[in-house]
Amino acid sequence: MQPKEKRIEEVLTRGVEQITEKDHLSRALLSGKKLRIKHGIDPTGPKIHIGRASTLWKLRAFQGLGHKIVLIIGDYTAQIGDASDKLSKRPFLSAAQVKENMKYYTKQLGMVLDMKKTELHHNSKWFSKMKLREFDELAELFSVQQMIARRNFKERWEKEEEISIRELHYALYQGYDSVAIKADVEVGGADQLFNLFAGRKIQEHYGQKPQDILTTKMLLGIDGRKMSTSWGNVINIMDSADEQFGRVMSMHDERIIEYFEIATDVPLSSVHEYKEEMRRGSNPKTIKERLAFEIVKRYHGEKAARDAGTRFEKTFSKKEIPEEIPELKLKTKEIGIIELLLGTGIASNSEARRLIGQGAVELDGVLKNDPYETMRPRGGEVLKIGKHRFFRISK
């Protein structure tokens, strides 16, 4: 194991965008004091992707140094909607939607964190009891000008697009979370910086010492755009080993080094070597296979990663259909192609239409390019979505 000083240095540098009060945080980590390190995660969807998980792995590193991770499931704030990384108005989610999204959250969080050593809270516990007077006192700490100056709001304001007062409230809620659990440090994505600073200001208002802040680099989607489930450019931590491996292999080559740094624990010395290999003209596919192996190993183990690599080579290099593919059971004799894709659970209505429009859907080798097509499968057909996903239809 590395000396403590080196482990601390890596925690404070690898995949890190910015640290507020870095010297103070470094001294606190070296002092041996057990810090309360906060992170909030809103269940706005049912799956956690590896972009979000990169922040969880940073928490796991702090956990390995002996600190207390305080995780807040934003069952209340998920209904409000964080507009930090959004250039359009977020929907107001119902409590029922949030509850459904949370169904498998603890299981997913446990794929990264040691949940026995993690303090877990739901912020509805305190917000359902907060008086309007107290919330107004929080609102008094910030001006409308400060809120509108944020990049996403500024762009929408200049375009004369609607900005809900509800959206402006979000930073107040996230900031108060830090007061509720007495955070020493808050870890979040780079897009969260304003909200994290709000936590410092609100803690001072309540007489607490302001938290140190560590923001992690944003991991872009496999196509180079922001990682978004609606765009289908994500890798989810609960995806199968085969799907994770295949999704990595489909990513743009320029993302490879970024993913090694942020989404794996491969030593940075090795990452630099891979970068140099690519600069010298090595085949990106070989290096991408190493990346796919490391990501799958992280969530499914080394054997599953090796097996997924073998199956990928057999299926896609030799153009064979995998021997074991998920079954897609139909309940009706006739079904539309959109409904068929929705039944796989991997695509929304808009994503299904996008895949069809891009020529990424085949049934028994026949391209499906009409979103309004209906069919009467007999059973046994193979549905292929993109390059890496297969389903066998059964009735």
Contacts in CASP RR format, 6 or more apart in sequence:
PFRMAT RR
TARGET T0000
AUTHOR 0000-0000-0000
METHOD contacts of the structure
MODEL  1
MQPKEKRIEEVLTRGVEQITEKDHLSRALLSGKKLRIKHGIDPTGPKIHI
GRASTLWKLRAFQGLGHKIVLIIGDYTAQIGDASDKLSKRPFLSAAQVKE
NMKYYTKQLGMVLDMKKTELHHNSKWFSKMKLREFDELAELFSVQQMIAR
RNFKERWEKEEEISIRELHYALYQGYDSVAIKADVEVGGADQLFNLFAGR
KIQEHYGQKPQDILTTKMLLGIDGRKMSTSWGNVINIMDSADEQFGRVMS
MHDERIIEYFEIATDVPLSSVHEYKEEMRRGSNPKTIKERLAFEIVKRYH
GEKAARDAGTRFEKTFSKKEIPEEIPELKLKTKEIGIIELLLGTGIASNS
EARRLIGQGAVELDGVLKNDPYETMRPRGGEVLKIGKHRFFRISK
1 7 0 8 1.000
2 10 0 8 1.000
4 30 0 8 1.000
4 65 0 8 1.000
5 30 0 8 1.000
7 61 0 8 1.000
7 65 0 8 1.000
8 26 0 8 1.000
8 29 0 8 1.000
8 30 0 8 1.000
8 65 0 8 1.000
10 61 0 8 1.000
10 268 0 8 1.000
11 29 0 8 1.000
11 58 0 8 1.000
11 61 0 8 1.000
11 62 0 8 1.000
11 65 0 8 1.000
12 19 0 8 1.000
12 22 0 8 1.000
12 25 0 8 1.000
12 26 0 8 1.000
12 29 0 8 1.000
12 214 0 8 1.000
14 261 0 8 1.000
14 268 0 8 1.000
15 54 0 8 1.000
15 58 0 8 1.000
15 216 0 8 1.000
15 217 0 8 1.000
15 261 0 8 1.000
15 262 0 8 1.000
16 58 0 8 1.000
16 214 0 8 1.000
16 215 0 8 1.000
16 216 0 8 1.000
16 217 0 8 1.000
17 189 0 8 1.000
17 190 0 8 1.000
17 215 0 8 1.000
17 216 0 8 1.000
17 217 0 8 1.000
17 218 0 8 1.000
18 190 0 8 1.000
18 193 0 8 1.000
18 213 0 8 1.000
18 214 0 8 1.000
18 215 0 8 1.000
19 25 0 8 1.000
19 212 0 8 1.000
19 213 0 8 1.000
19 214 0 8 1.000
19 215 0 8 1.000
20 196 0 8 1.000
20 197 0 8 1.000
20 200 0 8 1.000
20 212 0 8 1.000
20 213 0 8 1.000
20 214 0 8 1.000
21 212 0 8 1.000
21 213 0 8 1.000
22 212 0 8 1.000
24 212 0 8 1.000
25 185 0 8 1.000
25 212 0 8 1.000
25 214 0 8 1.000
28 35 0 8 1.000
28 184 0 8 1.000
28 212 0 8 1.000
29 35 0 8 1.000
29 65 0 8 1.000
34 66 0 8 1.000
34 67 0 8 1.000
34 68 0 8 1.000
35 62 0 8 1.000
35 67 0 8 1.000
35 68 0 8 1.000
35 184 0 8 1.000
35 185 0 8 1.000
36 67 0 8 1.000
36 68 0 8 1.000
36 70 0 8 1.000
36 119 0 8 1.000
36 181 0 8 1.000
36 182 0 8 1.000
36 183 0 8 1.000
36 184 0 8 1.000
36 185 0 8 1.000
37 59 0 8 1.000
37 62 0 8 1.000
37 67 0 8 1.000
37 68 0 8 1.000
37 69 0 8 1.000
37 70 0 8 1.000
37 183 0 8 1.000
37 184 0 8 1.000
37 185 0 8 1.000
37 186 0 8 1.000
37 187 0 8 1.000
38 70 0 8 1.000
38 71 0 8 1.000
38 72 0 8 1.000
38 177 0 8 1.000
38 178 0 8 1.000
38 181 0 8 1.000
38 183 0 8 1.000
38 185 0 8 1.000
38 186 0 8 1.000
38 187 0 8 1.000
38 211 0 8 1.000
39 55 0 8 1.000
39 56 0 8 1.000
39 59 0 8 1.000
39 69 0 8 1.000
39 70 0 8 1.000
39 71 0 8 1.000
39 72 0 8 1.000
39 186 0 8 1.000
39 187 0 8 1.000
39 188 0 8 1.000
40 71 0 8 1.000
40 72 0 8 1.000
40 73 0 8 1.000
40 74 0 8 1.000
40 174 0 8 1.000
40 177 0 8 1.000
40 188 0 8 1.000
41 48 0 8 1.000
41 52 0 8 1.000
41 71 0 8 1.000
41 72 0 8 1.000
41 73 0 8 1.000
41 74 0 8 1.000
41 105 0 8 1.000
41 109 0 8 1.000
42 73 0 8 1.000
42 74 0 8 1.000
42 77 0 8 1.000
42 78 0 8 1.000
42 81 0 8 1.000
42 82 0 8 1.000
43 73 0 8 1.000
43 74 0 8 1.000
43 75 0 8 1.000
43 78 0 8 1.000
43 98 0 8 1.000
43 101 0 8 1.000
43 102 0 8 1.000
43 105 0 8 1.000
44 78 0 8 1.000
44 81 0 8 1.000
44 93 0 8 1.000
44 98 0 8 1.000
44 101 0 8 1.000
45 101 0 8 1.000
45 229 0 8 1.000
46 100 0 8 1.000
46 101 0 8 1.000
46 103 0 8 1.000
46 104 0 8 1.000
47 104 0 8 1.000
47 108 0 8 1.000
47 229 0 8 1.000
47 234 0 8 1.000
47 236 0 8 1.000
47 237 0 8 1.000
47 238 0 8 1.000
48 56 0 8 1.000
48 105 0 8 1.000
48 108 0 8 1.000
48 109 0 8 1.000
48 236 0 8 1.000
48 237 0 8 1.000
48 238 0 8 1.000
49 227 0 8 1.000
49 229 0 8 1.000
49 234 0 8 1.000
49 235 0 8 1.000
49 236 0 8 1.000
49 237 0 8 1.000
50 219 0 8 1.000
50 234 0 8 1.000
50 235 0 8 1.000
50 236 0 8 1.000
50 237 0 8 1.000
50 263 0 8 1.000
50 295 0 8 1.000
51 218 0 8 1.000
51 219 0 8 1.000
51 227 0 8 1.000
51 234 0 8 1.000
51 262 0 8 1.000
51 263 0 8 1.000
53 111 0 8 1.000
53 112 0 8 1.000
53 237 0 8 1.000
53 263 0 8 1.000
54 216 0 8 1.000
54 217 0 8 1.000
54 219 0 8 1.000
54 262 0 8 1.000
54 263 0 8 1.000
55 187 0 8 1.000
55 188 0 8 1.000
55 189 0 8 1.000
55 216 0 8 1.000
56 109 0 8 1.000
56 112 0 8 1.000
56 113 0 8 1.000
57 112 0 8 1.000
57 265 0 8 1.000
58 187 0 8 1.000
58 214 0 8 1.000
58 216 0 8 1.000
59 69 0 8 1.000
59 71 0 8 1.000
59 112 0 8 1.000
59 113 0 8 1.000
59 187 0 8 1.000
60 112 0 8 1.000
60 113 0 8 1.000
60 114 0 8 1.000
62 69 0 8 1.000
62 185 0 8 1.000
62 187 0 8 1.000
63 69 0 8 1.000
63 113 0 8 1.000
63 114 0 8 1.000
63 117 0 8 1.000
63 118 0 8 1.000
68 117 0 8 1.000
68 119 0 8 1.000
69 113 0 8 1.000
69 117 0 8 1.000
69 118 0 8 1.000
69 119 0 8 1.000
70 118 0 8 1.000
70 119 0 8 1.000
70 121 0 8 1.000
70 181 0 8 1.000
70 183 0 8 1.000
71 109 0 8 1.000
71 113 0 8 1.000
71 118 0 8 1.000
71 119 0 8 1.000
71 120 0 8 1.000
71 121 0 8 1.000
72 121 0 8 1.000
72 122 0 8 1.000
72 123 0 8 1.000
72 177 0 8 1.000
72 181 0 8 1.000
73 102 0 8 1.000
73 105 0 8 1.000
73 120 0 8 1.000
73 121 0 8 1.000
73 122 0 8 1.000
73 123 0 8 1.000
74 122 0 8 1.000
74 123 0 8 1.000
74 124 0 8 1.000
75 95 0 8 1.000
75 98 0 8 1.000
75 99 0 8 1.000
75 102 0 8 1.000
75 122 0 8 1.000
75 123 0 8 1.000
75 124 0 8 1.000
76 122 0 8 1.000
76 123 0 8 1.000
76 124 0 8 1.000
76 127 0 8 1.000
76 128 0 8 1.000
76 173 0 8 1.000
77 123 0 8 1.000
77 127 0 8 1.000
77 170 0 8 1.000
77 173 0 8 1.000
77 174 0 8 1.000
77 177 0 8 1.000
78 93 0 8 1.000
78 98 0 8 1.000
78 101 0 8 1.000
79 92 0 8 1.000
79 93 0 8 1.000
79 94 0 8 1.000
79 95 0 8 1.000
79 98 0 8 1.000
80 92 0 8 1.000
80 166 0 8 1.000
80 167 0 8 1.000
80 169 0 8 1.000
80 170 0 8 1.000
80 173 0 8 1.000
81 90 0 8 1.000
81 92 0 8 1.000
81 93 0 8 1.000
81 166 0 8 1.000
81 167 0 8 1.000
81 170 0 8 1.000
82 90 0 8 1.000
82 170 0 8 1.000
82 174 0 8 1.000
82 192 0 8 1.000
82 195 0 8 1.000
83 89 0 8 1.000
83 90 0 8 1.000
83 152 0 8 1.000
83 153 0 8 1.000
83 167 0 8 1.000
83 170 0 8 1.000
84 150 0 8 1.000
84 152 0 8 1.000
84 170 0 8 1.000
84 191 0 8 1.000
84 192 0 8 1.000
84 194 0 8 1.000
84 195 0 8 1.000
85 152 0 8 1.000
85 191 0 8 1.000
85 226 0 8 1.000
86 152 0 8 1.000
87 152 0 8 1.000
87 155 0 8 1.000
87 156 0 8 1.000
88 156 0 8 1.000
88 161 0 8 1.000
89 161 0 8 1.000
89 162 0 8 1.000
89 163 0 8 1.000
89 164 0 8 1.000
89 167 0 8 1.000
90 167 0 8 1.000
92 166 0 8 1.000
104 238 0 8 1.000
106 115 0 8 1.000
106 120 0 8 1.000
107 238 0 8 1.000
108 237 0 8 1.000
108 238 0 8 1.000
109 115 0 8 1.000
109 118 0 8 1.000
111 237 0 8 1.000
111 238 0 8 1.000
111 299 0 8 1.000
112 237 0 8 1.000
119 181 0 8 1.000
121 180 0 8 1.000
121 181 0 8 1.000
123 173 0 8 1.000
123 177 0 8 1.000
123 180 0 8 1.000
126 176 0 8 1.000
126 180 0 8 1.000
127 173 0 8 1.000
127 176 0 8 1.000
130 176 0 8 1.000
135 172 0 8 1.000
137 205 0 8 1.000
138 172 0 8 1.000
138 176 0 8 1.000
138 202 0 8 1.000
138 205 0 8 1.000
139 169 0 8 1.000
139 172 0 8 1.000
141 201 0 8 1.000
141 202 0 8 1.000
141 205 0 8 1.000
142 171 0 8 1.000
142 172 0 8 1.000
142 198 0 8 1.000
142 201 0 8 1.000
144 168 0 8 1.000
147 153 0 8 1.000
147 168 0 8 1.000
147 171 0 8 1.000
148 154 0 8 1.000
148 157 0 8 1.000
148 163 0 8 1.000
150 194 0 8 1.000
153 163 0 8 1.000
153 167 0 8 1.000
153 168 0 8 1.000
156 162 0 8 1.000
156 163 0 8 1.000
157 163 0 8 1.000
170 195 0 8 1.000
171 194 0 8 1.000
171 195 0 8 1.000
171 198 0 8 1.000
172 198 0 8 1.000
172 202 0 8 1.000
174 192 0 8 1.000
174 195 0 8 1.000
174 196 0 8 1.000
174 198 0 8 1.000
174 199 0 8 1.000
175 195 0 8 1.000
175 196 0 8 1.000
175 198 0 8 1.000
175 199 0 8 1.000
175 201 0 8 1.000
175 202 0 8 1.000
175 203 0 8 1.000
176 199 0 8 1.000
176 202 0 8 1.000
177 183 0 8 1.000
177 199 0 8 1.000
178 186 0 8 1.000
178 199 0 8 1.000
178 200 0 8 1.000
178 202 0 8 1.000
178 203 0 8 1.000
178 208 0 8 1.000
178 211 0 8 1.000
179 199 0 8 1.000
179 202 0 8 1.000
179 203 0 8 1.000
179 206 0 8 1.000
179 208 0 8 1.000
182 208 0 8 1.000
183 203 0 8 1.000
183 211 0 8 1.000
184 209 0 8 1.000
184 211 0 8 1.000
184 212 0 8 1.000
185 211 0 8 1.000
185 212 0 8 1.000
185 213 0 8 1.000
185 214 0 8 1.000
186 196 0 8 1.000
186 199 0 8 1.000
186 211 0 8 1.000
186 212 0 8 1.000
186 213 0 8 1.000
186 214 0 8 1.000
187 214 0 8 1.000
187 215 0 8 1.000
187 216 0 8 1.000
188 196 0 8 1.000
188 214 0 8 1.000
188 215 0 8 1.000
188 216 0 8 1.000
189 215 0 8 1.000
189 216 0 8 1.000
189 217 0 8 1.000
189 218 0 8 1.000
190 215 0 8 1.000
190 216 0 8 1.000
190 217 0 8 1.000
190 218 0 8 1.000
191 218 0 8 1.000
192 215 0 8 1.000
193 213 0 8 1.000
193 215 0 8 1.000
196 211 0 8 1.000
196 213 0 8 1.000
196 215 0 8 1.000
197 213 0 8 1.000
199 210 0 8 1.000
199 211 0 8 1.000
200 210 0 8 1.000
200 211 0 8 1.000
200 213 0 8 1.000
201 210 0 8 1.000
203 209 0 8 1.000
203 210 0 8 1.000
203 211 0 8 1.000
204 210 0 8 1.000
216 262 0 8 1.000
217 258 0 8 1.000
217 261 0 8 1.000
217 262 0 8 1.000
218 226 0 8 1.000
218 227 0 8 1.000
219 227 0 8 1.000
219 258 0 8 1.000
219 259 0 8 1.000
219 262 0 8 1.000
219 263 0 8 1.000
220 226 0 8 1.000
220 227 0 8 1.000
220 255 0 8 1.000
220 258 0 8 1.000
221 227 0 8 1.000
221 228 0 8 1.000
221 231 0 8 1.000
221 233 0 8 1.000
221 234 0 8 1.000
221 251 0 8 1.000
221 255 0 8 1.000
222 233 0 8 1.000
222 234 0 8 1.000
222 235 0 8 1.000
222 247 0 8 1.000
222 248 0 8 1.000
222 250 0 8 1.000
222 251 0 8 1.000
222 252 0 8 1.000
222 255 0 8 1.000
223 231 0 8 1.000
223 233 0 8 1.000
223 251 0 8 1.000
223 252 0 8 1.000
224 233 0 8 1.000
224 252 0 8 1.000
224 254 0 8 1.000
224 255 0 8 1.000
225 231 0 8 1.000
225 233 0 8 1.000
227 233 0 8 1.000
227 234 0 8 1.000
228 234 0 8 1.000
229 348 0 8 1.000
230 348 0 8 1.000
230 350 0 8 1.000
230 351 0 8 1.000
231 351 0 8 1.000
232 347 0 8 1.000
232 351 0 8 1.000
235 244 0 8 1.000
235 247 0 8 1.000
235 248 0 8 1.000
235 295 0 8 1.000
237 299 0 8 1.000
239 247 0 8 1.000
241 296 0 8 1.000
241 299 0 8 1.000
241 300 0 8 1.000
241 304 0 8 1.000
241 305 0 8 1.000
241 307 0 8 1.000
241 308 0 8 1.000
242 308 0 8 1.000
242 311 0 8 1.000
242 312 0 8 1.000
242 322 0 8 1.000
242 388 0 8 1.000
243 388 0 8 1.000
243 389 0 8 1.000
244 292 0 8 1.000
244 295 0 8 1.000
244 296 0 8 1.000
244 299 0 8 1.000
244 300 0 8 1.000
244 308 0 8 1.000
245 292 0 8 1.000
245 293 0 8 1.000
245 295 0 8 1.000
245 296 0 8 1.000
245 305 0 8 1.000
245 308 0 8 1.000
245 309 0 8 1.000
245 311 0 8 1.000
245 312 0 8 1.000
245 388 0 8 1.000
246 292 0 8 1.000
246 308 0 8 1.000
246 312 0 8 1.000
246 316 0 8 1.000
246 387 0 8 1.000
246 388 0 8 1.000
247 388 0 8 1.000
248 259 0 8 1.000
248 288 0 8 1.000
248 291 0 8 1.000
248 292 0 8 1.000
248 295 0 8 1.000
248 296 0 8 1.000
249 285 0 8 1.000
249 288 0 8 1.000
249 289 0 8 1.000
249 292 0 8 1.000
249 312 0 8 1.000
249 316 0 8 1.000
249 388 0 8 1.000
250 387 0 8 1.000
250 388 0 8 1.000
251 259 0 8 1.000
251 288 0 8 1.000
253 278 0 8 1.000
253 284 0 8 1.000
253 288 0 8 1.000
256 274 0 8 1.000
256 278 0 8 1.000
256 284 0 8 1.000
256 287 0 8 1.000
256 288 0 8 1.000
256 291 0 8 1.000
257 271 0 8 1.000
257 274 0 8 1.000
257 275 0 8 1.000
257 278 0 8 1.000
259 291 0 8 1.000
259 295 0 8 1.000
260 266 0 8 1.000
260 271 0 8 1.000
260 274 0 8 1.000
260 291 0 8 1.000
260 294 0 8 1.000
261 268 0 8 1.000
261 271 0 8 1.000
263 295 0 8 1.000
263 298 0 8 1.000
264 291 0 8 1.000
264 294 0 8 1.000
264 295 0 8 1.000
264 298 0 8 1.000
265 294 0 8 1.000
265 298 0 8 1.000
266 294 0 8 1.000
274 287 0 8 1.000
274 290 0 8 1.000
277 287 0 8 1.000
278 284 0 8 1.000
278 287 0 8 1.000
289 309 0 8 1.000
292 305 0 8 1.000
292 308 0 8 1.000
292 309 0 8 1.000
292 312 0 8 1.000
293 305 0 8 1.000
293 306 0 8 1.000
293 309 0 8 1.000
294 305 0 8 1.000
296 304 0 8 1.000
296 305 0 8 1.000
296 308 0 8 1.000
296 309 0 8 1.000
297 304 0 8 1.000
297 305 0 8 1.000
300 308 0 8 1.000
311 322 0 8 1.000
312 388 0 8 1.000
314 320 0 8 1.000
314 322 0 8 1.000
315 321 0 8 1.000
315 322 0 8 1.000
316 387 0 8 1.000
316 388 0 8 1.000
321 382 0 8 1.000
321 390 0 8 1.000
322 390 0 8 1.000
325 382 0 8 1.000
325 390 0 8 1.000
325 391 0 8 1.000
325 392 0 8 1.000
326 344 0 8 1.000
326 390 0 8 1.000
326 391 0 8 1.000
326 392 0 8 1.000
327 391 0 8 1.000
327 392 0 8 1.000
327 393 0 8 1.000
327 394 0 8 1.000
328 340 0 8 1.000
328 343 0 8 1.000
328 344 0 8 1.000
328 383 0 8 1.000
328 391 0 8 1.000
328 392 0 8 1.000
328 393 0 8 1.000
328 394 0 8 1.000
329 394 0 8 1.000
329 395 0 8 1.000
330 340 0 8 1.000
330 377 0 8 1.000
330 379 0 8 1.000
330 393 0 8 1.000
330 394 0 8 1.000
330 395 0 8 1.000
333 376 0 8 1.000
334 374 0 8 1.000
334 375 0 8 1.000
334 376 0 8 1.000
335 374 0 8 1.000
335 375 0 8 1.000
335 376 0 8 1.000
335 377 0 8 1.000
336 372 0 8 1.000
336 373 0 8 1.000
336 374 0 8 1.000
336 375 0 8 1.000
337 352 0 8 1.000
337 356 0 8 1.000
337 361 0 8 1.000
337 368 0 8 1.000
337 370 0 8 1.000
337 371 0 8 1.000
337 372 0 8 1.000
337 373 0 8 1.000
337 374 0 8 1.000
337 375 0 8 1.000
338 349 0 8 1.000
338 352 0 8 1.000
338 353 0 8 1.000
338 356 0 8 1.000
338 371 0 8 1.000
340 375 0 8 1.000
340 383 0 8 1.000
341 347 0 8 1.000
341 352 0 8 1.000
341 355 0 8 1.000
341 356 0 8 1.000
341 361 0 8 1.000
341 385 0 8 1.000
342 348 0 8 1.000
342 349 0 8 1.000
342 352 0 8 1.000
344 383 0 8 1.000
344 385 0 8 1.000
344 389 0 8 1.000
344 391 0 8 1.000
346 385 0 8 1.000
346 389 0 8 1.000
347 355 0 8 1.000
347 385 0 8 1.000
352 371 0 8 1.000
353 371 0 8 1.000
355 361 0 8 1.000
355 385 0 8 1.000
355 386 0 8 1.000
356 368 0 8 1.000
356 369 0 8 1.000
356 370 0 8 1.000
356 371 0 8 1.000
357 369 0 8 1.000
357 371 0 8 1.000
359 367 0 8 1.000
359 368 0 8 1.000
359 369 0 8 1.000
360 385 0 8 1.000
360 386 0 8 1.000
361 367 0 8 1.000
361 368 0 8 1.000
361 369 0 8 1.000
361 383 0 8 1.000
361 384 0 8 1.000
361 385 0 8 1.000
361 386 0 8 1.000
362 368 0 8 1.000
362 383 0 8 1.000
362 384 0 8 1.000
363 375 0 8 1.000
363 377 0 8 1.000
363 381 0 8 1.000
363 382 0 8 1.000
363 383 0 8 1.000
363 384 0 8 1.000
364 381 0 8 1.000
364 382 0 8 1.000
365 382 0 8 1.000
365 384 0 8 1.000
377 393 0 8 1.000
377 395 0 8 1.000
378 395 0 8 1.000
379 393 0 8 1.000
379 394 0 8 1.000
379 395 0 8 1.000
380 392 0 8 1.000
380 393 0 8 1.000
380 394 0 8 1.000
381 392 0 8 1.000
381 393 0 8 1.000
382 390 0 8 1.000
382 391 0 8 1.000
382 392 0 8 1.000
382 393 0 8 1.000
383 390 0 8 1.000
383 391 0 8 1.000
383 392 0 8 1.000
383 393 0 8 1.000
384 390 0 8 1.000
385 391 0 8 1.000
END
